[in-house]
Amino acid sequence: MQKLIIKGKKSLTGTVKISGSKNATLPILASTILSNNKITIKNVPFVKDVITMSELLKYLGSDIKLNFKKKKIFINNNKKSFKTLAPYNFVKTMRAGIIVLGPLLSKFGKARVSLPGGCAIGTRPVDIHLFGLKKLGAKIKIKDGYIHAEATNGLFGNKIKLPSISVGATENLIIAATYAYGTTLIKNCACEPEIKDLINFLKKMGANIKWTGKREIKVIGTQNFNAVNYSVMFDRIEAGTFIIAGALVGKKIKITNIDTNILKKELDILKKMGLKFKTQKNKIIIFYSKNIKPVSIKTEAYPGFPTDLQAQIMVLMTKANGVSKIKENIFENRFMHVPELNRMGAKIKVSGNLSTINFSEELNGAEVMATDLRASVSLVLAGLIAKNRTIINRVYHLDRGYENLEKKLRNCGAKITRVNN
């Protein structure tokens, strides 16, 4: 088991190049199951979840090669044999494992996929995934912790109105409908940038997909695909994390390899909080911000404020001169970082899905424990501004979603090291 040790109160200066998006790469990788042609994916973030998904695809039968140095993945699925079982040992650590269900079922007429794992931040029901796939003609049952799905004659297009907005279910259904017979209309779908990136990839591969409304997608199925060379979008959550880090302890941090238009909601809120930054199309320059103002926000599906940045902005709120509030509308257990931040001197109270954050004069280094991916990086941010030394345990959560976090911070002057227990 590894842990991070952070010596706080060090000013940061430098440039951070944001990696490709984990949340875009994972469904794109799952969708490659549909194709028998050569595929090259660029700007890949080699975080733990992406490596796990790559290992799952290899187990299923993909000829997949990873080039860590060039940030590329090469795939060629021209083998005749392909497994339709996604075992527990691959899926247990990442909820995105469920997204192989759609392509396996659509292409091969059957699939057996373990119920997913990931961070313990909510119940994460798969019922919306299954609801949509049943609408496409699948027969599904859950037995012994596995989803057993069949569509002997293939999937067939249909009109699907999702009962609630779900990113994963939207991705699964888009991929499944791409290979299904006929036309599928998906209503009340998620419209995150990562979903648009998946659609751009599928269209380049030869899929017939278009947006017919803000939350409505039309897919005309096909089984004919092209070879693809595609570059994944930037990771907007990593970008937001480093923007907040720059505001907390940065003299001048330049963040590159981004699209500021995609970060509009986040930047609007940070501007209200008094953050000092300059934006250009593909980069942001962040300056240390002294007079942080309190705000009240709520997490929402895109284009609202992302739940994946809630823990990070909470650390920034501890430096706001007044009372800030966060209403968490996406996951019911996503305040597990609060007790750890309070151990460091934060003044945060939680009541149901509402947290109230009071100004903290100073945070103090302490030994803390990461409970999930985004909680772990919030503790890193807290450690950067805290007095003395902070020790963060269970940092394997961090490795699931952040590529070279310590190296990027050290390059800007942070005192952060990883050690084995």
ZAFIRO-16768 format. One record per residue (C-alpha): y, z negated, x. Coordinates in Angstrom, 1 decimal. Each point is the difference from the previous one (the first is absolute). Example, Ala and Ser with C-alpha at 12.3 -4.5 7.8 and 13.67 -1.06 7.14 Angstrom:
<pts>
Y=-4.5 | Z=-7.8 | X=12.3
Y=3.4 | Z=0.7 | X=1.4
</pts>
This chain:
<pts>
Y=0.0 | Z=0.0 | X=0.0
Y=3.4 | Z=1.0 | X=1.4
Y=3.4 | Z=-1.5 | X=-0.6
Y=3.7 | Z=0.9 | X=0.8
Y=2.3 | Z=-2.3 | X=1.9
Y=3.7 | Z=0.7 | X=-0.5
Y=3.0 | Z=-1.5 | X=1.9
Y=2.8 | Z=0.2 | X=-2.4
Y=3.8 | Z=0.5 | X=0.2
Y=-0.2 | Z=3.1 | X=2.2
Y=2.5 | Z=2.8 | X=-0.8
Y=-1.6 | Z=3.4 | X=-0.4
Y=1.4 | Z=3.4 | X=1.2
Y=-1.7 | Z=3.3 | X=0.1
Y=-1.7 | Z=2.8 | X=-1.9
Y=-2.9 | Z=-0.2 | X=-2.3
Y=-1.9 | Z=3.1 | X=-1.0
Y=-1.6 | Z=-0.5 | X=-3.4
Y=-3.7 | Z=0.9 | X=-0.3
Y=-1.6 | Z=2.2 | X=-2.7
Y=-0.7 | Z=-1.6 | X=-3.3
Y=-3.2 | Z=-1.9 | X=-0.4
Y=0.3 | Z=0.2 | X=-3.8
Y=0.3 | Z=3.8 | X=0.1
Y=-2.7 | Z=0.5 | X=2.7
Y=-2.8 | Z=-1.8 | X=-1.9
Y=0.0 | Z=2.1 | X=-3.2
Y=0.5 | Z=3.2 | X=2.0
Y=-3.1 | Z=-0.9 | X=2.1
Y=-2.0 | Z=-0.7 | X=-3.2
Y=1.1 | Z=3.3 | X=-1.5
Y=-1.4 | Z=2.0 | X=3.0
Y=-3.5 | Z=-0.7 | X=-1.5
Y=0.8 | Z=2.9 | X=-2.4
Y=0.4 | Z=2.7 | X=2.7
Y=-2.6 | Z=1.7 | X=2.2
Y=2.8 | Z=1.5 | X=2.3
Y=1.6 | Z=-1.3 | X=3.1
Y=2.7 | Z=-2.6 | X=-0.4
Y=2.5 | Z=-1.4 | X=2.5
Y=2.1 | Z=-3.0 | X=-1.0
Y=2.9 | Z=-0.9 | X=2.3
Y=2.3 | Z=-3.0 | X=0.3
Y=-2.9 | Z=-2.3 | X=-0.8
Y=0.5 | Z=-3.8 | X=0.4
Y=-3.2 | Z=-1.3 | X=1.6
Y=0.0 | Z=-3.4 | X=-1.7
Y=-3.2 | Z=-1.8 | X=-1.0
Y=-0.1 | Z=1.4 | X=-3.6
Y=0.3 | Z=3.6 | X=1.2
Y=-2.7 | Z=-0.5 | X=2.6
Y=-2.2 | Z=-1.6 | X=-2.7
Y=0.6 | Z=2.9 | X=-2.3
Y=-0.9 | Z=2.4 | X=2.8
Y=-3.2 | Z=-1.9 | X=0.7
Y=-0.9 | Z=0.2 | X=-3.8
Y=0.6 | Z=3.8 | X=0.0
Y=-2.2 | Z=0.3 | X=3.1
Y=-2.7 | Z=-2.0 | X=-1.7
Y=0.2 | Z=2.2 | X=-3.1
Y=-0.5 | Z=3.1 | X=2.1
Y=3.4 | Z=1.2 | X=1.2
Y=0.3 | Z=1.5 | X=3.5
Y=3.0 | Z=-2.1 | X=0.8
Y=1.7 | Z=-0.4 | X=3.4
Y=2.9 | Z=-2.3 | X=0.8
Y=2.6 | Z=0.7 | X=2.7
Y=1.8 | Z=-3.3 | X=0.6
Y=2.4 | Z=1.4 | X=2.6
Y=1.2 | Z=2.9 | X=-2.1
Y=-0.1 | Z=-1.9 | X=-3.3
Y=-2.3 | Z=2.6 | X=-1.5
Y=-3.2 | Z=0.1 | X=-2.1
Y=-2.2 | Z=3.1 | X=-0.1
Y=-2.5 | Z=0.5 | X=-2.9
Y=-2.6 | Z=2.7 | X=-0.7
Y=-2.3 | Z=-0.6 | X=-3.0
Y=-2.2 | Z=3.0 | X=0.4
Y=-3.2 | Z=-2.0 | X=0.0
Y=-2.4 | Z=0.5 | X=-2.9
Y=-1.0 | Z=-3.7 | X=-0.3
Y=2.6 | Z=-2.5 | X=-1.2
Y=-0.7 | Z=-3.5 | X=-1.2
Y=1.4 | Z=-1.3 | X=-3.2
Y=-0.2 | Z=-3.7 | X=0.7
Y=3.0 | Z=-1.9 | X=1.3
Y=-1.5 | Z=-3.3 | X=1.2
Y=1.5 | Z=-3.5 | X=-0.2
Y=0.3 | Z=-0.4 | X=3.8
Y=2.5 | Z=2.9 | X=0.0
Y=1.9 | Z=-0.8 | X=-3.2
Y=0.2 | Z=-3.8 | X=0.2
Y=3.1 | Z=-0.1 | X=2.2
Y=2.2 | Z=2.6 | X=-1.7
Y=0.7 | Z=0.7 | X=-3.7
Y=0.6 | Z=3.7 | X=0.9
Y=-3.7 | Z=0.4 | X=0.3
Y=-0.2 | Z=0.5 | X=-3.8
Y=1.9 | Z=3.3 | X=0.4
Y=-3.2 | Z=1.8 | X=1.3
Y=-1.5 | Z=-0.5 | X=-3.5
Y=2.0 | Z=2.9 | X=-1.5
Y=-0.7 | Z=2.7 | X=2.6
Y=-3.7 | Z=-1.0 | X=0.4
Y=-0.6 | Z=0.0 | X=-3.8
Y=2.0 | Z=3.2 | X=-0.5
Y=-1.7 | Z=2.0 | X=2.7
Y=-3.5 | Z=-1.3 | X=0.0
Y=-0.4 | Z=-1.2 | X=-3.6
Y=-0.9 | Z=-3.6 | X=0.9
Y=1.3 | Z=-2.9 | X=2.1
Y=-0.8 | Z=-3.6 | X=0.7
Y=3.0 | Z=-1.9 | X=1.4
Y=0.3 | Z=-3.7 | X=0.8
Y=2.7 | Z=-1.9 | X=-1.8
Y=2.9 | Z=-0.2 | X=2.4
Y=1.4 | Z=-2.8 | X=2.2
Y=3.2 | Z=-0.3 | X=1.9
Y=2.7 | Z=-2.7 | X=-0.2
Y=-0.6 | Z=-2.9 | X=-2.4
Y=3.4 | Z=0.5 | X=-1.8
Y=-1.3 | Z=0.7 | X=-3.5
Y=-2.9 | Z=1.0 | X=-2.2
Y=0.5 | Z=3.8 | X=0.7
Y=-2.1 | Z=1.2 | X=-2.9
Y=-1.6 | Z=3.4 | X=0.3
Y=-0.1 | Z=0.5 | X=-3.8
Y=2.9 | Z=2.6 | X=0.0
Y=-1.9 | Z=2.1 | X=2.6
Y=-3.1 | Z=-0.2 | X=-2.2
Y=1.9 | Z=0.7 | X=-3.2
Y=1.4 | Z=3.2 | X=1.4
Y=-3.3 | Z=1.2 | X=1.5
Y=-1.7 | Z=-0.6 | X=-3.3
Y=2.6 | Z=2.2 | X=-1.7
Y=-1.1 | Z=2.8 | X=2.4
Y=-3.6 | Z=-0.4 | X=-1.2
Y=-1.5 | Z=-2.6 | X=2.4
Y=-2.6 | Z=-2.5 | X=-1.0
Y=0.6 | Z=-3.2 | X=1.7
Y=-1.5 | Z=-3.5 | X=0.3
Y=0.5 | Z=-2.9 | X=2.4
Y=-3.1 | Z=-1.6 | X=1.4
Y=-0.6 | Z=-2.4 | X=3.0
Y=3.6 | Z=0.4 | X=1.2
Y=-0.1 | Z=3.8 | X=0.0
Y=1.5 | Z=2.7 | X=-2.2
Y=-2.7 | Z=2.4 | X=-1.1
Y=1.5 | Z=3.3 | X=-1.3
Y=-1.6 | Z=3.2 | X=-1.1
Y=1.3 | Z=3.4 | X=-1.2
Y=-3.1 | Z=2.2 | X=0.2
Y=1.8 | Z=3.1 | X=-1.1
Y=3.2 | Z=-0.8 | X=1.8
Y=3.3 | Z=-1.4 | X=-1.2
Y=2.1 | Z=1.8 | X=-2.6
Y=3.8 | Z=0.0 | X=-0.5
Y=1.5 | Z=-2.1 | X=-2.7
Y=3.2 | Z=-1.7 | X=-1.1
Y=0.3 | Z=-3.5 | X=1.5
Y=2.6 | Z=-2.6 | X=-0.7
Y=-0.4 | Z=-2.9 | X=2.4
Y=0.3 | Z=-3.4 | X=-1.8
Y=2.2 | Z=-1.3 | X=2.8
Y=1.5 | Z=1.5 | X=3.2
Y=-2.5 | Z=-0.2 | X=2.9
Y=0.4 | Z=1.7 | X=3.4
Y=-3.7 | Z=0.0 | X=0.9
Y=-1.1 | Z=1.2 | X=-3.4
Y=2.5 | Z=2.8 | X=0.1
Y=-1.2 | Z=1.1 | X=3.4
Y=-3.6 | Z=-0.2 | X=-1.0
Y=0.5 | Z=2.1 | X=-3.1
Y=2.2 | Z=2.6 | X=1.7
Y=-2.7 | Z=0.6 | X=2.6
Y=-2.8 | Z=0.0 | X=-2.6
Y=1.9 | Z=2.4 | X=-2.3
Y=0.6 | Z=2.4 | X=3.0
Y=-3.7 | Z=0.8 | X=0.1
Y=-0.7 | Z=-0.4 | X=-3.8
Y=-0.4 | Z=3.0 | X=-2.4
Y=3.0 | Z=0.8 | X=-2.1
Y=3.4 | Z=-1.6 | X=-0.3
Y=0.9 | Z=-3.7 | X=0.2
Y=3.2 | Z=-1.6 | X=-1.1
Y=0.6 | Z=-3.5 | X=1.3
Y=2.8 | Z=-2.0 | X=-1.7
Y=1.6 | Z=-3.4 | X=0.9
Y=-1.1 | Z=0.6 | X=3.6
Y=1.5 | Z=-1.6 | X=3.1
Y=2.5 | Z=2.2 | X=1.9
Y=0.2 | Z=-1.8 | X=3.4
Y=1.0 | Z=2.2 | X=3.0
Y=-3.6 | Z=-0.4 | X=1.4
Y=-1.4 | Z=1.6 | X=-3.2
Y=2.4 | Z=2.9 | X=0.4
Y=-1.2 | Z=0.3 | X=3.6
Y=-3.6 | Z=0.1 | X=-1.2
Y=0.9 | Z=2.8 | X=-2.5
Y=1.8 | Z=1.9 | X=2.7
Y=-3.1 | Z=-0.2 | X=2.2
Y=-2.3 | Z=1.1 | X=-2.9
Y=2.3 | Z=2.9 | X=-0.9
Y=0.0 | Z=1.2 | X=3.6
Y=-3.8 | Z=-0.2 | X=-0.2
Y=0.1 | Z=2.3 | X=-3.1
Y=0.2 | Z=-2.4 | X=-2.9
Y=2.0 | Z=1.0 | X=-3.1
Y=2.1 | Z=-3.2 | X=-0.8
Y=3.5 | Z=-0.4 | X=-1.3
Y=2.2 | Z=-2.7 | X=-1.4
Y=0.9 | Z=0.7 | X=-3.7
Y=2.0 | Z=-3.2 | X=-0.4
Y=1.1 | Z=-3.1 | X=1.9
Y=-3.4 | Z=-1.6 | X=-0.6
Y=-2.1 | Z=3.0 | X=-1.1
Y=-2.2 | Z=2.2 | X=2.2
Y=-1.8 | Z=3.2 | X=-0.9
Y=-3.1 | Z=0.9 | X=2.0
Y=-2.0 | Z=3.3 | X=-0.4
Y=-3.3 | Z=-0.4 | X=1.7
Y=-1.4 | Z=2.2 | X=2.7
Y=-2.9 | Z=0.0 | X=2.5
Y=1.6 | Z=2.4 | X=2.5
Y=1.9 | Z=-1.6 | X=2.8
Y=1.8 | Z=1.0 | X=3.2
Y=0.0 | Z=-1.3 | X=3.5
Y=2.9 | Z=-2.5 | X=0.3
Y=2.3 | Z=-1.2 | X=2.8
Y=2.1 | Z=-2.9 | X=-1.5
Y=2.3 | Z=-2.7 | X=1.3
Y=0.0 | Z=-3.3 | X=-1.9
Y=3.4 | Z=-1.5 | X=-1.2
Y=1.5 | Z=-3.0 | X=1.7
Y=-0.9 | Z=-3.6 | X=-0.9
Y=2.8 | Z=-1.2 | X=-2.2
Y=-1.3 | Z=-3.6 | X=0.0
Y=0.0 | Z=-0.1 | X=3.8
Y=3.5 | Z=1.4 | X=0.0
Y=1.2 | Z=-2.6 | X=-2.4
Y=-1.6 | Z=-2.7 | X=2.1
Y=1.8 | Z=1.1 | X=3.1
Y=3.3 | Z=0.4 | X=-1.9
Y=-0.3 | Z=-3.7 | X=-1.0
Y=-1.0 | Z=-1.0 | X=3.5
Y=3.1 | Z=1.8 | X=1.4
Y=2.3 | Z=-1.8 | X=-2.5
Y=-1.5 | Z=-3.4 | X=0.9
Y=0.0 | Z=0.2 | X=3.8
Y=1.1 | Z=3.5 | X=1.2
Y=3.1 | Z=0.7 | X=1.9
Y=-0.6 | Z=3.7 | X=-0.6
Y=-3.3 | Z=1.4 | X=-1.1
Y=-0.5 | Z=3.7 | X=-0.5
Y=-2.8 | Z=0.9 | X=-2.5
Y=-1.2 | Z=3.6 | X=0.2
Y=-2.6 | Z=2.4 | X=-1.5
Y=1.0 | Z=-0.9 | X=-3.6
Y=1.6 | Z=1.6 | X=-3.1
Y=2.8 | Z=-2.2 | X=-1.2
Y=0.0 | Z=1.6 | X=-3.5
Y=-3.4 | Z=-1.6 | X=-0.7
Y=1.4 | Z=-3.4 | X=1.0
Y=3.0 | Z=0.2 | X=-2.4
Y=-1.0 | Z=-3.0 | X=-2.2
Y=-0.7 | Z=-2.3 | X=2.9
Y=3.2 | Z=1.0 | X=1.9
Y=2.1 | Z=-0.5 | X=-3.2
Y=-1.3 | Z=-3.6 | X=-0.3
Y=0.4 | Z=-0.7 | X=3.7
Y=3.5 | Z=1.3 | X=-0.2
Y=0.8 | Z=-2.4 | X=-2.8
Y=-1.3 | Z=-2.8 | X=2.3
Y=2.6 | Z=0.9 | X=2.5
Y=-2.2 | Z=1.8 | X=2.6
Y=1.8 | Z=2.1 | X=2.6
Y=-1.5 | Z=3.4 | X=0.6
Y=0.7 | Z=3.7 | X=0.5
Y=-2.2 | Z=2.6 | X=-1.5
Y=-0.8 | Z=3.6 | X=0.9
Y=-2.7 | Z=2.2 | X=-1.6
Y=-2.8 | Z=-1.0 | X=2.4
Y=1.2 | Z=-3.3 | X=1.5
Y=1.8 | Z=-3.3 | X=-0.7
Y=1.9 | Z=-2.1 | X=2.5
Y=-0.1 | Z=-3.7 | X=-0.9
Y=2.4 | Z=-2.7 | X=1.2
Y=-0.4 | Z=-3.8 | X=0.0
Y=1.4 | Z=-1.1 | X=-3.4
Y=1.7 | Z=-3.5 | X=0.0
Y=1.1 | Z=-0.4 | X=-3.6
Y=-3.0 | Z=0.6 | X=-2.1
Y=0.6 | Z=-0.1 | X=-3.8
Y=-2.5 | Z=-1.3 | X=-2.6
Y=-1.5 | Z=2.4 | X=-2.5
Y=-2.6 | Z=0.0 | X=-2.8
Y=-2.6 | Z=2.7 | X=0.0
Y=-3.2 | Z=0.9 | X=-1.7
Y=-2.9 | Z=2.0 | X=1.3
Y=-0.9 | Z=3.1 | X=-1.9
Y=-1.8 | Z=3.3 | X=0.2
Y=1.9 | Z=2.7 | X=1.9
Y=2.9 | Z=0.7 | X=-0.1
Y=0.4 | Z=-3.8 | X=-0.4
Y=-0.1 | Z=-2.5 | X=2.9
Y=-3.5 | Z=0.0 | X=1.6
Y=-2.3 | Z=-3.0 | X=-0.2
Y=-1.0 | Z=0.8 | X=3.5
Y=3.5 | Z=-1.0 | X=1.3
Y=0.3 | Z=-3.1 | X=-2.1
Y=-1.3 | Z=-2.5 | X=2.7
Y=2.3 | Z=1.6 | X=2.6
Y=3.2 | Z=-0.1 | X=-2.0
Y=-0.8 | Z=-3.6 | X=-0.9
Y=0.5 | Z=-0.9 | X=3.7
Y=3.4 | Z=1.7 | X=-0.1
Y=0.9 | Z=-1.9 | X=-3.1
Y=-0.5 | Z=-3.4 | X=1.8
Y=3.1 | Z=1.0 | X=2.0
Y=2.1 | Z=0.9 | X=-3.1
Y=2.8 | Z=-2.4 | X=-0.7
Y=-1.1 | Z=-1.0 | X=-3.5
Y=-2.9 | Z=0.3 | X=-2.3
Y=-2.2 | Z=3.2 | X=-0.2
Y=-2.8 | Z=0.7 | X=-2.4
Y=-3.0 | Z=2.3 | X=0.0
Y=-2.1 | Z=0.9 | X=-3.1
Y=-3.4 | Z=1.4 | X=1.0
Y=-1.2 | Z=2.4 | X=-2.6
Y=-2.8 | Z=1.8 | X=1.7
Y=-2.5 | Z=-2.6 | X=1.4
Y=-0.5 | Z=-3.5 | X=-1.3
Y=-0.9 | Z=-1.7 | X=3.3
Y=2.6 | Z=1.5 | X=2.3
Y=1.9 | Z=-3.2 | X=0.9
Y=-2.7 | Z=-1.4 | X=2.3
Y=2.4 | Z=0.3 | X=3.0
Y=2.4 | Z=-2.5 | X=-1.6
Y=-1.8 | Z=-3.2 | X=1.1
Y=-0.1 | Z=1.3 | X=3.5
Y=3.7 | Z=0.9 | X=0.0
Y=0.8 | Z=-3.4 | X=-1.4
Y=-2.0 | Z=-1.6 | X=2.9
Y=2.6 | Z=1.7 | X=2.3
Y=2.9 | Z=-1.5 | X=-1.9
Y=0.7 | Z=2.5 | X=-2.8
Y=1.0 | Z=-1.3 | X=-3.4
Y=-1.9 | Z=2.1 | X=-2.5
Y=-1.4 | Z=-1.0 | X=-3.4
Y=-2.5 | Z=1.9 | X=-2.0
Y=-0.4 | Z=-0.1 | X=-3.8
Y=-2.5 | Z=2.5 | X=-1.3
Y=1.1 | Z=3.4 | X=1.2
Y=3.5 | Z=-1.1 | X=0.9
Y=1.1 | Z=-1.3 | X=3.4
Y=3.3 | Z=-1.7 | X=0.7
Y=1.2 | Z=0.2 | X=3.5
Y=2.8 | Z=-2.4 | X=1.3
Y=2.0 | Z=0.4 | X=3.2
Y=-1.7 | Z=-1.5 | X=3.0
Y=2.3 | Z=-0.9 | X=2.9
Y=-2.8 | Z=0.5 | X=2.5
Y=-3.7 | Z=0.7 | X=0.1
Y=-2.2 | Z=-1.9 | X=2.4
Y=-3.1 | Z=1.4 | X=1.8
Y=-3.3 | Z=-1.3 | X=-1.3
Y=-3.7 | Z=1.0 | X=-0.1
Y=-0.6 | Z=2.0 | X=-3.1
Y=-2.7 | Z=2.1 | X=-1.6
Y=0.2 | Z=3.6 | X=-1.2
Y=-1.6 | Z=0.5 | X=-3.5
Y=0.5 | Z=3.7 | X=-0.5
Y=1.5 | Z=3.1 | X=1.6
Y=3.6 | Z=-0.3 | X=-1.1
Y=0.0 | Z=-3.8 | X=0.2
Y=-1.0 | Z=0.3 | X=3.6
Y=3.0 | Z=2.1 | X=1.0
Y=2.3 | Z=-2.3 | X=-1.9
Y=-1.1 | Z=-2.8 | X=2.3
Y=0.7 | Z=2.2 | X=3.0
Y=3.5 | Z=0.5 | X=-1.3
Y=0.4 | Z=-3.7 | X=-0.5
Y=-1.3 | Z=-0.6 | X=3.5
Y=2.6 | Z=2.3 | X=1.5
Y=2.9 | Z=-2.0 | X=-1.5
Y=-1.5 | Z=-3.5 | X=0.3
Y=0.7 | Z=-2.6 | X=2.7
Y=-2.7 | Z=-0.6 | X=2.6
Y=-3.5 | Z=1.5 | X=-0.3
Y=-1.9 | Z=1.4 | X=-3.0
Y=-3.8 | Z=0.4 | X=0.0
Y=-1.4 | Z=2.4 | X=-2.7
Y=-3.7 | Z=-0.2 | X=-0.7
Y=-2.3 | Z=2.6 | X=-1.7
Y=2.1 | Z=3.0 | X=1.2
Y=-2.9 | Z=2.4 | X=-0.8
Y=1.9 | Z=0.4 | X=-3.3
Y=2.9 | Z=1.5 | X=2.0
Y=-2.2 | Z=2.5 | X=1.7
Y=-1.0 | Z=1.5 | X=-3.3
Y=3.5 | Z=1.5 | X=-0.6
Y=2.3 | Z=-0.2 | X=3.1
Y=-0.5 | Z=2.2 | X=3.0
Y=1.0 | Z=-1.5 | X=3.4
Y=2.3 | Z=-2.6 | X=-1.7
Y=0.2 | Z=-2.3 | X=3.1
Y=0.5 | Z=2.9 | X=2.3
Y=2.9 | Z=1.4 | X=-2.1
Y=1.6 | Z=-3.5 | X=-0.2
Y=-0.5 | Z=-0.6 | X=3.8
Y=1.6 | Z=3.3 | X=0.8
Y=3.1 | Z=-1.3 | X=-1.8
Y=0.0 | Z=-3.4 | X=1.9
Y=-2.1 | Z=-2.2 | X=-2.2
Y=-2.2 | Z=-2.7 | X=1.6
Y=-3.3 | Z=0.5 | X=-1.8
Y=-3.5 | Z=-0.1 | X=1.4
Y=-3.5 | Z=0.2 | X=-1.4
Y=-2.7 | Z=-2.4 | X=1.2
Y=-3.6 | Z=-0.8 | X=-0.8
Y=-0.8 | Z=-3.4 | X=-1.4
</pts>
